Amino acid sequence: MTRIKWYLILAGVVAIYCVYAIATVDRTNDRQQIRTLIQNAVDAVQKRNIGGAMSCVSKAYRDENDLNYDRLRLLAARAFRADFQYKVRVDLQSLQIEGENATVKLHALVEDSGGTELYNRNVMLILRKEPAHHMLFVPVKVWRVTSTQNLGLSYEM
């Protein structure tokens, strides 16, 4: 093939990629985006997917126990290495959105395969919309957890 044909093929692929990226941007309302974020986090924790779980958390995360993003990731990785099965359930109790900030109150329950409670707390999530890129190309704002209250974890664990 000639060089011009390769350039045309490359331009076509790039154009298709760009159209697909723009077409697949999440345009649902903020409430639904936050609900999806929480469900994605629960699914990731259930599957022991550290990358998926931490993608819901802001790099600027800091909570009342002085946990930051890196420490939280370390604790999550340690917990995910546990050699037993568990089930995660979350009950969303309230969701308040004010501009690019949101507060979510939920009840989180983690049980082992025998039904023994490993974690049972009412937790408050503080979220903020942060800049990101959809498919490495389209600038978007996504909801991420920036802080929590009553998480019940500490770095010393």
OpenMM code with the backbone's topology and positions (N, CA, C; nanometers):
from openmm import Vec3, app, unit

residues = "MET THR ARG ILE LYS TRP TYR LEU ILE LEU ALA GLY VAL VAL ALA ILE TYR CYS VAL TYR ALA ILE ALA THR VAL ASP ARG THR ASN ASP ARG GLN GLN ILE ARG THR LEU ILE GLN ASN ALA VAL ASP ALA VAL GLN LYS ARG ASN ILE GLY GLY ALA MET SER CYS VAL SER LYS ALA TYR ARG ASP GLU ASN ASP LEU ASN TYR ASP ARG LEU ARG LEU LEU ALA ALA ARG ALA PHE ARG ALA ASP PHE GLN TYR LYS VAL ARG VAL ASP LEU GLN SER LEU GLN ILE GLU GLY GLU ASN ALA THR VAL LYS LEU HIS ALA LEU VAL GLU ASP SER GLY GLY THR GLU LEU TYR ASN ARG ASN VAL MET LEU ILE LEU ARG LYS GLU PRO ALA HIS HIS MET LEU PHE VAL PRO VAL LYS VAL TRP ARG VAL THR SER THR GLN ASN LEU GLY LEU SER TYR GLU MET".split()
positions = [
    Vec3(0.0829, -0.1183, 0.0000),
    Vec3(0.0000, 0.0000, 0.0000),
    Vec3(0.0872, 0.1245, 0.0000),
    Vec3(0.0322, 0.2253, -0.0531),
    Vec3(0.1071, 0.3501, -0.0547),
    Vec3(0.0925, 0.4210, 0.0792),
    Vec3(0.1797, 0.5119, 0.1018),
    Vec3(0.1809, 0.5882, 0.2262),
    Vec3(0.0501, 0.6653, 0.2447),
    Vec3(-0.0069, 0.7180, 0.1397),
    Vec3(-0.1316, 0.7941, 0.1475),
    Vec3(-0.2456, 0.7054, 0.1969),
    Vec3(-0.2515, 0.5809, 0.1502),
    Vec3(-0.3566, 0.4897, 0.1964),
    Vec3(-0.3424, 0.4632, 0.3459),
    Vec3(-0.2202, 0.4460, 0.3929),
    Vec3(-0.1973, 0.4233, 0.5363),
    Vec3(-0.2423, 0.5447, 0.6175),
    Vec3(-0.2123, 0.6631, 0.5683),
    Vec3(-0.2545, 0.7843, 0.6379),
    Vec3(-0.4070, 0.7952, 0.6411),
    Vec3(-0.4722, 0.7610, 0.5321),
    Vec3(-0.6188, 0.7643, 0.5272),
    Vec3(-0.6796, 0.6623, 0.6239),
    Vec3(-0.6219, 0.5434, 0.6287),
    Vec3(-0.6707, 0.4406, 0.7213),
    Vec3(-0.6511, 0.4867, 0.8654),
    Vec3(-0.5338, 0.5402, 0.8942),
    Vec3(-0.5058, 0.5902, 1.0292),
    Vec3(-0.6014, 0.7037, 1.0652),
    Vec3(-0.6243, 0.7952, 0.9744),
    Vec3(-0.7166, 0.9062, 1.0002),
    Vec3(-0.8585, 0.8535, 1.0245),
    Vec3(-0.8986, 0.7526, 0.9507),
    Vec3(-1.0310, 0.6923, 0.9705),
    Vec3(-1.0441, 0.6269, 1.1064),
    Vec3(-0.9415, 0.5531, 1.1479),
    Vec3(-0.9439, 0.4881, 1.2791),
    Vec3(-0.9494, 0.5928, 1.3903),
    Vec3(-0.8690, 0.6970, 1.3792),
    Vec3(-0.8689, 0.8041, 1.4800),
    Vec3(-1.0058, 0.8711, 1.4848),
    Vec3(-1.0651, 0.8967, 1.3694),
    Vec3(-1.1972, 0.9609, 1.3644),
    Vec3(-1.3026, 0.8718, 1.4314),
    Vec3(-1.2996, 0.7432, 1.4028),
    Vec3(-1.3954, 0.6506, 1.4638),
    Vec3(-1.3760, 0.6471, 1.6150),
    Vec3(-1.2504, 0.6433, 1.6596),
    Vec3(-1.2198, 0.6420, 1.8028),
    Vec3(-1.2747, 0.7679, 1.8700),
    Vec3(-1.2520, 0.8827, 1.8084),
    Vec3(-1.2986, 1.0094, 1.8649),
    Vec3(-1.4510, 1.0153, 1.8727),
    Vec3(-1.5181, 0.9739, 1.7680),
    Vec3(-1.6649, 0.9737, 1.7676),
    Vec3(-1.7166, 0.8787, 1.8753),
    Vec3(-1.6558, 0.7602, 1.8875),
    Vec3(-1.6971, 0.6635, 1.9887),
    Vec3(-1.6735, 0.7193, 2.1292),
    Vec3(-1.5594, 0.7828, 2.1512),
    Vec3(-1.5273, 0.8400, 2.2824),
    Vec3(-1.6299, 0.9454, 2.3207),
    Vec3(-1.6627, 1.0322, 2.2300),
    Vec3(-1.7596, 1.1382, 2.2577),
    Vec3(-1.8991, 1.0794, 2.2792),
    Vec3(-1.9348, 0.9795, 2.1995),
    Vec3(-2.0684, 0.9196, 2.2085),
    Vec3(-2.0887, 0.8410, 2.3378),
    Vec3(-1.9816, 0.7911, 2.3985),
    Vec3(-1.9960, 0.7067, 2.5171),
    Vec3(-1.9714, 0.7799, 2.6489),
    Vec3(-1.9613, 0.9111, 2.6458),
    Vec3(-1.9489, 0.9886, 2.7693),
    Vec3(-2.0767, 0.9694, 2.8510),
    Vec3(-2.0611, 0.9481, 2.9808),
    Vec3(-2.1755, 0.9295, 3.0710),
    Vec3(-2.2506, 1.0609, 3.0847),
    Vec3(-2.3723, 1.0644, 3.0368),
    Vec3(-2.4535, 1.1856, 3.0421),
    Vec3(-2.5703, 1.1719, 3.1397),
    Vec3(-2.5657, 1.0701, 3.2249),
    Vec3(-2.6727, 1.0542, 3.3232),
    Vec3(-2.6616, 1.1650, 3.4274),
    Vec3(-2.7662, 1.1821, 3.5047),
    Vec3(-2.7656, 1.2885, 3.6051),
    Vec3(-2.6704, 1.2532, 3.7197),
    Vec3(-2.6396, 1.3524, 3.8021),
    Vec3(-2.5429, 1.3343, 3.9106),
    Vec3(-2.5838, 1.2242, 4.0079),
    Vec3(-2.7119, 1.2183, 4.0423),
    Vec3(-2.7580, 1.1136, 4.1338),
    Vec3(-2.7257, 0.9753, 4.0808),
    Vec3(-2.7557, 0.9538, 3.9546),
    Vec3(-2.7306, 0.8215, 3.8955),
    Vec3(-2.5799, 0.7946, 3.8856),
    Vec3(-2.5022, 0.8963, 3.8546),
    Vec3(-2.3571, 0.8772, 3.8485),
    Vec3(-2.3008, 0.8369, 3.9846),
    Vec3(-2.3517, 0.8970, 4.0919),
    Vec3(-2.3048, 0.8633, 4.2259),
    Vec3(-2.3490, 0.7221, 4.2635),
    Vec3(-2.4720, 0.6880, 4.2325),
    Vec3(-2.5191, 0.5510, 4.2595),
    Vec3(-2.4346, 0.4486, 4.1833),
    Vec3(-2.4012, 0.4805, 4.0599),
    Vec3(-2.3162, 0.3906, 3.9796),
    Vec3(-2.1771, 0.3801, 4.0404),
    Vec3(-2.1222, 0.4926, 4.0861),
    Vec3(-1.9917, 0.4922, 4.1510),
    Vec3(-1.9918, 0.3996, 4.2724),
    Vec3(-2.0942, 0.4105, 4.3549),
    Vec3(-2.1026, 0.3260, 4.4744),
    Vec3(-2.1165, 0.1793, 4.4361),
    Vec3(-2.1994, 0.1500, 4.3379),
    Vec3(-2.2154, 0.0111, 4.2945),
    Vec3(-2.0856, -0.0430, 4.2353),
    Vec3(-2.0149, 0.0389, 4.1587),
    Vec3(-1.8854, -0.0042, 4.1032),
    Vec3(-1.7852, -0.0324, 4.2142),
    Vec3(-1.7873, 0.0500, 4.3189),
    Vec3(-1.6966, 0.0284, 4.4322),
    Vec3(-1.7307, -0.1014, 4.5036),
    Vec3(-1.8587, -0.1258, 4.5265),
    Vec3(-1.9015, -0.2500, 4.5925),
    Vec3(-1.8611, -0.3714, 4.5083),
    Vec3(-1.8866, -0.3648, 4.3788),
    Vec3(-1.8492, -0.4754, 4.2896),
    Vec3(-1.6983, -0.5003, 4.2921),
    Vec3(-1.6206, -0.3931, 4.2905),
    Vec3(-1.4742, -0.4072, 4.2923),
    Vec3(-1.4266, -0.4689, 4.4238),
    Vec3(-1.4835, -0.4258, 4.5354),
    Vec3(-1.4451, -0.4833, 4.6646),
    Vec3(-1.4843, -0.6302, 4.6694),
    Vec3(-1.6020, -0.6623, 4.6206),
    Vec3(-1.6475, -0.8021, 4.6194),
    Vec3(-1.5531, -0.8896, 4.5367),
    Vec3(-1.5002, -0.8348, 4.4274),
    Vec3(-1.4098, -0.9099, 4.3389),
    Vec3(-1.2634, -0.8962, 4.3792),
    Vec3(-1.2371, -0.8222, 4.4888),
    Vec3(-1.1009, -0.7973, 4.5369),
    Vec3(-1.0161, -0.7259, 4.4309),
    Vec3(-1.0784, -0.6346, 4.3614),
    Vec3(-1.0141, -0.5578, 4.2549),
    Vec3(-0.9685, -0.4236, 4.3114),
    Vec3(-0.8431, -0.4170, 4.3525),
    Vec3(-0.7922, -0.2965, 4.4175),
    Vec3(-0.7960, -0.1756, 4.3246),
    Vec3(-0.7613, -0.1949, 4.1981),
    Vec3(-0.7642, -0.0844, 4.1023),
    Vec3(-0.9040, -0.0294, 4.0832),
    Vec3(-1.0005, -0.1187, 4.0717),
    Vec3(-1.1388, -0.0767, 4.0548),
    Vec3(-1.1924, -0.0052, 4.1772),
    Vec3(-1.1601, -0.0567, 4.2946),
    Vec3(-1.2067, 0.0065, 4.4184),
    Vec3(-1.1445, 0.1443, 4.4355),
    Vec3(-1.0151, 0.1550, 4.4129),
    Vec3(-0.9465, 0.2819, 4.4353),
    Vec3(-0.9738, 0.3840, 4.3251),
    Vec3(-1.0247, 0.3405, 4.2121),
    Vec3(-1.0601, 0.4373, 4.1073),
    Vec3(-1.1791, 0.5237, 4.1497),
    Vec3(-1.2495, 0.4809, 4.2530),
    Vec3(-1.3630, 0.5573, 4.3050),
    Vec3(-1.3199, 0.6594, 4.4093),
    Vec3(-1.1916, 0.6557, 4.4457),
    Vec3(-1.1394, 0.7402, 4.5526),
    Vec3(-1.0462, 0.8457, 4.4924),
    Vec3(-1.0586, 0.9668, 4.5421),
    Vec3(-0.9746, 1.0770, 4.4966),
    Vec3(-0.8315, 1.0598, 4.5460),
    Vec3(-0.7364, 1.1016, 4.4667),
    Vec3(-0.5951, 1.1035, 4.5099),
    Vec3(-0.5779, 1.2010, 4.6265),
    Vec3(-0.6707, 1.2956, 4.6416),
    Vec3(-0.6656, 1.3937, 4.7500),
    Vec3(-0.7401, 1.3451, 4.8741),
    Vec3(-0.7751, 1.2168, 4.8796),
    Vec3(-0.8508, 1.1609, 4.9919),
    Vec3(-0.7794, 1.1837, 5.1245),
    Vec3(-0.8556, 1.2252, 5.2230),
    Vec3(-0.8070, 1.2365, 5.3615),
    Vec3(-0.9296, 1.2276, 5.4501),
    Vec3(-0.9200, 1.1470, 5.5580),
    Vec3(-1.0360, 1.1332, 5.6455),
    Vec3(-1.0038, 1.1697, 5.7894),
    Vec3(-1.1016, 1.1502, 5.8751),
    Vec3(-1.0898, 1.1895, 6.0161),
    Vec3(-0.9829, 1.1114, 6.0919),
    Vec3(-0.9430, 0.9947, 6.0425),
    Vec3(-0.8384, 0.9142, 6.1061),
    Vec3(-0.7019, 0.9413, 6.0443),
    Vec3(-0.6927, 1.0475, 5.9657),
    Vec3(-0.5697, 1.0877, 5.8977),
    Vec3(-0.5232, 0.9841, 5.7946),
    Vec3(-0.6176, 0.9058, 5.7435),
    Vec3(-0.5862, 0.8151, 5.6326),
    Vec3(-0.5856, 0.8962, 5.5045),
    Vec3(-0.4849, 0.8727, 5.4217),
    Vec3(-0.4832, 0.9359, 5.2902),
    Vec3(-0.5014, 0.8267, 5.1848),
    Vec3(-0.4961, 0.8650, 5.0602),
    Vec3(-0.5194, 0.7718, 4.9494),
    Vec3(-0.4237, 0.6521, 4.9567),
    Vec3(-0.2955, 0.6780, 4.9756),
    Vec3(-0.1970, 0.5700, 4.9765),
    Vec3(-0.2166, 0.4742, 5.0931),
    Vec3(-0.2444, 0.5270, 5.2097),
    Vec3(-0.2671, 0.4416, 5.3268),
    Vec3(-0.3948, 0.3604, 5.3107),
    Vec3(-0.4990, 0.4240, 5.2565),
    Vec3(-0.6241, 0.3526, 5.2329),
    Vec3(-0.6021, 0.2396, 5.1331),
    Vec3(-0.5257, 0.2649, 5.0296),
    Vec3(-0.4945, 0.1613, 4.9299),
    Vec3(-0.4192, 0.0453, 4.9950),
    Vec3(-0.3255, 0.0765, 5.0822),
    Vec3(-0.2498, -0.0266, 5.1520),
    Vec3(-0.3414, -0.1135, 5.2392),
    Vec3(-0.4315, -0.0490, 5.3136),
    Vec3(-0.5254, -0.1247, 5.3966),
    Vec3(-0.6188, -0.2107, 5.3121),
    Vec3(-0.6657, -0.1560, 5.2016),
    Vec3(-0.7541, -0.2324, 5.1132),
    Vec3(-0.6799, -0.3518, 5.0538),
    Vec3(-0.5576, -0.3311, 5.0092),
    Vec3(-0.4794, -0.4410, 4.9514),
    Vec3(-0.4573, -0.5504, 5.0553),
    Vec3(-0.4291, -0.5107, 5.1772),
    Vec3(-0.4091, -0.6083, 5.2847),
    Vec3(-0.5383, -0.6874, 5.3091),
    Vec3(-0.6507, -0.6187, 5.3126),
    Vec3(-0.7793, -0.6855, 5.3349),
    Vec3(-0.8150, -0.7778, 5.2189),
    Vec3(-0.7849, -0.7369, 5.0969),
    Vec3(-0.8191, -0.8179, 4.9802),
    Vec3(-0.7372, -0.9467, 4.9732),
    Vec3(-0.6232, -0.9490, 5.0408),
    Vec3(-0.5405, -1.0702, 5.0409),
    Vec3(-0.5907, -1.1764, 5.1384),
    Vec3(-0.6884, -1.1415, 5.2222),
    Vec3(-0.7419, -1.2368, 5.3199),
    Vec3(-0.7930, -1.3608, 5.2472),
    Vec3(-0.7669, -1.4752, 5.3068),
    Vec3(-0.7962, -1.6026, 5.2414),
    Vec3(-0.9309, -1.6602, 5.2853),
    Vec3(-1.0365, -1.5844, 5.2676),
    Vec3(-1.1707, -1.6340, 5.2953),
    Vec3(-1.2687, -1.5583, 5.2070),
    Vec3(-1.3856, -1.6166, 5.1895),
    Vec3(-1.4892, -1.5547, 5.1075),
    Vec3(-1.5707, -1.4575, 5.1924),
    Vec3(-1.6160, -1.3508, 5.1314),
    Vec3(-1.6997, -1.2547, 5.2013),
    Vec3(-1.8023, -1.1969, 5.1050),
    Vec3(-1.9044, -1.1390, 5.1628),
    Vec3(-2.0124, -1.0770, 5.0860),
    Vec3(-2.0269, -0.9330, 5.1322),
    Vec3(-2.0324, -0.8413, 5.0375),
    Vec3(-2.0437, -0.6983, 5.0673),
    Vec3(-2.1841, -0.6516, 5.0310),
    Vec3(-2.2455, -0.5790, 5.1244),
    Vec3(-2.3763, -0.5192, 5.0971),
    Vec3(-2.3742, -0.3737, 5.1417),
    Vec3(-2.4381, -0.2896, 5.0615),
    Vec3(-2.4462, -0.1466, 5.0944),
    Vec3(-2.5903, -0.1023, 5.0773),
    Vec3(-2.6387, -0.0307, 5.1775),
    Vec3(-2.7730, 0.0257, 5.1726),
    Vec3(-2.7602, 0.1772, 5.1737),
    Vec3(-2.7932, 0.2400, 5.0622),
    Vec3(-2.7859, 0.3855, 5.0499),
    Vec3(-2.9001, 0.4475, 5.1298),
    Vec3(-2.8658, 0.5310, 5.2280),
    Vec3(-2.9674, 0.5911, 5.3138),
    Vec3(-3.0038, 0.7322, 5.2716),
    Vec3(-2.9049, 0.8116, 5.2296),
    Vec3(-2.9358, 0.9463, 5.1808),
    Vec3(-2.8265, 0.9932, 5.0866),
    Vec3(-2.8653, 1.0843, 4.9996),
    Vec3(-2.7736, 1.1395, 4.8996),
    Vec3(-2.8103, 1.2861, 4.8803),
    Vec3(-2.7144, 1.3740, 4.9134),
    Vec3(-2.7371, 1.5175, 4.8980),
    Vec3(-2.6284, 1.5735, 4.8070),
    Vec3(-2.6713, 1.6468, 4.7054),
    Vec3(-2.5784, 1.7063, 4.6096),
    Vec3(-2.5918, 1.8581, 4.6177),
    Vec3(-2.4759, 1.9246, 4.6284),
    Vec3(-2.4709, 2.0706, 4.6262),
    Vec3(-2.3619, 2.1105, 4.5277),
    Vec3(-2.4015, 2.1405, 4.4060),
    Vec3(-2.3049, 2.1774, 4.3025),
    Vec3(-2.2140, 2.0612, 4.2693),
    Vec3(-2.0839, 2.0799, 4.2913),
    Vec3(-1.9869, 1.9750, 4.2595),
    Vec3(-1.9432, 1.8978, 4.3837),
    Vec3(-2.0210, 1.9086, 4.4919),
    Vec3(-1.9957, 1.8352, 4.6151),
    Vec3(-2.1187, 1.7531, 4.6493),
    Vec3(-2.0951, 1.6404, 4.7138),
    Vec3(-2.2070, 1.5547, 4.7532),
    Vec3(-2.1739, 1.4834, 4.8837),
    Vec3(-2.2788, 1.4504, 4.9570),
    Vec3(-2.2673, 1.3734, 5.0802),
    Vec3(-2.3591, 1.2528, 5.0680),
    Vec3(-2.3028, 1.1358, 5.0960),
    Vec3(-2.3784, 1.0116, 5.0883),
    Vec3(-2.3708, 0.9437, 5.2241),
    Vec3(-2.4857, 0.9091, 5.2778),
    Vec3(-2.4906, 0.8286, 5.3998),
    Vec3(-2.5354, 0.6893, 5.3589),
    Vec3(-2.4604, 0.5901, 5.4067),
    Vec3(-2.4942, 0.4529, 5.3719),
    Vec3(-2.4610, 0.3593, 5.4871),
    Vec3(-2.5191, 0.2419, 5.4806),
    Vec3(-2.4879, 0.1371, 5.5765),
    Vec3(-2.4116, 0.0298, 5.5002),
    Vec3(-2.2926, -0.0012, 5.5495),
    Vec3(-2.2074, -0.1014, 5.4848),
    Vec3(-2.1984, -0.2245, 5.5739),
    Vec3(-2.2129, -0.3411, 5.5125),
    Vec3(-2.2062, -0.4674, 5.5843),
    Vec3(-2.1193, -0.5640, 5.5058),
    Vec3(-2.0233, -0.6234, 5.5750),
    Vec3(-1.9403, -0.7280, 5.5152),
    Vec3(-1.9538, -0.8505, 5.6047),
    Vec3(-1.9913, -0.9629, 5.5436),
    Vec3(-2.0076, -1.0882, 5.6166),
    Vec3(-1.9214, -1.1955, 5.5532),
    Vec3(-1.8712, -1.2868, 5.6367),
    Vec3(-1.7994, -1.4005, 5.5803),
    Vec3(-1.9008, -1.5027, 5.5303),
    Vec3(-1.8526, -1.6127, 5.4726),
    Vec3(-1.9420, -1.7108, 5.4120),
    Vec3(-2.0344, -1.7763, 5.5138),
    Vec3(-1.9984, -1.7711, 5.6422),
    Vec3(-2.0831, -1.8274, 5.7468),
    Vec3(-2.1848, -1.7294, 5.8015),
    Vec3(-2.1841, -1.6059, 5.7533),
    Vec3(-2.2785, -1.5049, 5.7976),
    Vec3(-2.2292, -1.4210, 5.9147),
    Vec3(-2.1043, -1.4430, 5.9572),
    Vec3(-2.0479, -1.3631, 6.0655),
    Vec3(-2.0141, -1.2237, 6.0146),
    Vec3(-2.0585, -1.1230, 6.0891),
    Vec3(-2.0318, -0.9852, 6.0493),
    Vec3(-1.8848, -0.9508, 6.0704),
    Vec3(-1.8205, -0.9059, 5.9645),
    Vec3(-1.6818, -0.8618, 5.9721),
    Vec3(-1.6736, -0.7092, 5.9800),
    Vec3(-1.7735, -0.6448, 5.9240),
    Vec3(-1.7777, -0.4985, 5.9206),
    Vec3(-1.9239, -0.4593, 5.9131),
    Vec3(-1.9659, -0.3703, 6.0017),
    Vec3(-2.1051, -0.3297, 6.0059),
    Vec3(-2.1088, -0.1865, 6.0574),
    Vec3(-2.1229, -0.0907, 5.9654),
    Vec3(-2.1154, 0.0506, 6.0050),
    Vec3(-2.2042, 0.1372, 5.9182),
    Vec3(-2.2464, 0.2473, 5.9794),
    Vec3(-2.3057, 0.3576, 5.9046),
    Vec3(-2.1906, 0.4501, 5.8686),
    Vec3(-2.1747, 0.4771, 5.7423),
    Vec3(-2.0611, 0.5544, 5.6925),
    Vec3(-2.1129, 0.6739, 5.6131),
    Vec3(-2.0415, 0.7849, 5.6250),
    Vec3(-2.0718, 0.9014, 5.5425),
    Vec3(-1.9577, 0.9204, 5.4434),
    Vec3(-1.9928, 0.9322, 5.3160),
    Vec3(-1.8957, 0.9586, 5.2108),
    Vec3(-1.9084, 1.1036, 5.1676),
    Vec3(-1.7957, 1.1705, 5.1542),
    Vec3(-1.7921, 1.3061, 5.1012),
    Vec3(-1.7336, 1.2932, 4.9605),
    Vec3(-1.8071, 1.3404, 4.8614),
    Vec3(-1.7636, 1.3281, 4.7223),
    Vec3(-1.7472, 1.4645, 4.6586),
    Vec3(-1.6657, 1.4680, 4.5558),
    Vec3(-1.6452, 1.5898, 4.4781),
    Vec3(-1.6270, 1.5501, 4.3319),
    Vec3(-1.6717, 1.6358, 4.2433),
    Vec3(-1.6467, 1.6153, 4.1007),
    Vec3(-1.5048, 1.6588, 4.0705),
    Vec3(-1.4304, 1.5697, 4.0041),
    Vec3(-1.2908, 1.5978, 3.9713),
    Vec3(-1.2694, 1.5842, 3.8215),
    Vec3(-1.1750, 1.6597, 3.7684),
    Vec3(-1.1449, 1.6472, 3.6255),
    Vec3(-1.0848, 1.5108, 3.5935),
    Vec3(-1.1239, 1.4571, 3.4796),
    Vec3(-1.0714, 1.3286, 3.4326),
    Vec3(-1.0812, 1.3279, 3.2807),
    Vec3(-1.0396, 1.2176, 3.2210),
    Vec3(-1.0511, 1.2008, 3.0760),
    Vec3(-1.1184, 1.0685, 3.0456),
    Vec3(-1.2219, 1.0741, 2.9652),
    Vec3(-1.2911, 0.9542, 2.9195),
    Vec3(-1.2193, 0.9016, 2.7965),
    Vec3(-1.1770, 0.7778, 2.8018),
    Vec3(-1.1052, 0.7121, 2.6914),
    Vec3(-0.9806, 0.7915, 2.6502),
    Vec3(-0.9151, 0.8499, 2.7480),
    Vec3(-0.7894, 0.9239, 2.7308),
    Vec3(-0.8027, 1.0490, 2.6459),
    Vec3(-0.9225, 1.0877, 2.6104),
    Vec3(-0.9392, 1.1923, 2.5110),
    Vec3(-1.0376, 1.3007, 2.5538),
    Vec3(-1.1546, 1.2626, 2.5985),
    Vec3(-1.2617, 1.3577, 2.6246),
    Vec3(-1.2536, 1.4060, 2.7703),
    Vec3(-1.2330, 1.5363, 2.7910),
    Vec3(-1.2313, 1.5863, 2.9291),
    Vec3(-1.3708, 1.5784, 2.9904),
    Vec3(-1.3774, 1.5207, 3.1095),
    Vec3(-1.5038, 1.5064, 3.1816),
    Vec3(-1.4789, 1.5358, 3.3294),
    Vec3(-1.5856, 1.5461, 3.4044),
    Vec3(-1.5767, 1.5552, 3.5502),
    Vec3(-1.6439, 1.4313, 3.6062),
    Vec3(-1.5757, 1.3653, 3.7000),
    Vec3(-1.6289, 1.2426, 3.7593),
    Vec3(-1.6361, 1.2576, 3.9106),
    Vec3(-1.7320, 1.1892, 3.9694),
    Vec3(-1.7467, 1.1884, 4.1140),
    Vec3(-1.6442, 1.0947, 4.1744),
    Vec3(-1.5780, 1.1406, 4.2819),
    Vec3(-1.4843, 1.0563, 4.3562),
    Vec3(-1.4994, 1.0856, 4.5053),
    Vec3(-1.4717, 0.9861, 4.5866),
    Vec3(-1.4769, 1.0015, 4.7317),
    Vec3(-1.3527, 1.0768, 4.7764),
    Vec3(-1.3717, 1.1890, 4.8457),
    Vec3(-1.2592, 1.2688, 4.8932),
    Vec3(-1.2373, 1.2532, 5.0436),
    Vec3(-1.3397, 1.2040, 5.1146),
    Vec3(-1.3274, 1.1838, 5.2588),
    Vec3(-1.4402, 1.0931, 5.3054),
    Vec3(-1.4244, 1.0411, 5.4263),
    Vec3(-1.5293, 0.9604, 5.4877),
    Vec3(-1.5392, 0.9978, 5.6345),
    Vec3(-1.6527, 0.9658, 5.6914),
    Vec3(-1.6701, 0.9772, 5.8362),
    Vec3(-1.7228, 0.8438, 5.8854),
    Vec3(-1.6688, 0.7993, 5.9980),
    Vec3(-1.7072, 0.6736, 6.0617),
    Vec3(-1.6696, 0.5513, 5.9790),
    Vec3(-1.5620, 0.5613, 5.9039),
    Vec3(-1.5166, 0.4457, 5.8259),
    Vec3(-1.4681, 0.3349, 5.9183),
    Vec3(-1.4077, 0.3726, 6.0298),
    Vec3(-1.3687, 0.2733, 6.1274),
    Vec3(-1.2396, 0.2029, 6.0956),
    Vec3(-1.1582, 0.2601, 6.0097),
    Vec3(-1.0289, 0.2024, 5.9764),
    Vec3(-0.9203, 0.2965, 6.0248),
    Vec3(-0.8085, 0.2389, 6.0601),
    Vec3(-0.6935, 0.3223, 6.0935),
    Vec3(-0.5692, 0.2589, 6.0337),
    Vec3(-0.4673, 0.3368, 6.0174),
    Vec3(-0.3453, 0.2882, 5.9540),
    Vec3(-0.2767, 0.1812, 6.0370),
    Vec3(-0.3020, 0.1804, 6.1672),
    Vec3(-0.2362, 0.0845, 6.2548),
    Vec3(-0.2919, -0.0567, 6.2401),
    Vec3(-0.4052, -0.0706, 6.1729),
    Vec3(-0.4675, -0.2021, 6.1587),
    Vec3(-0.3736, -0.3010, 6.0957),
] * unit.nanometer
topology = app.Topology()
chain = topology.addChain("A")
for resn in residues:
    res = topology.addResidue(resn, chain)
    for name in ("N", "CA", "C"):
        topology.addAtom(name, app.Element.getBySymbol(name[0]), res)
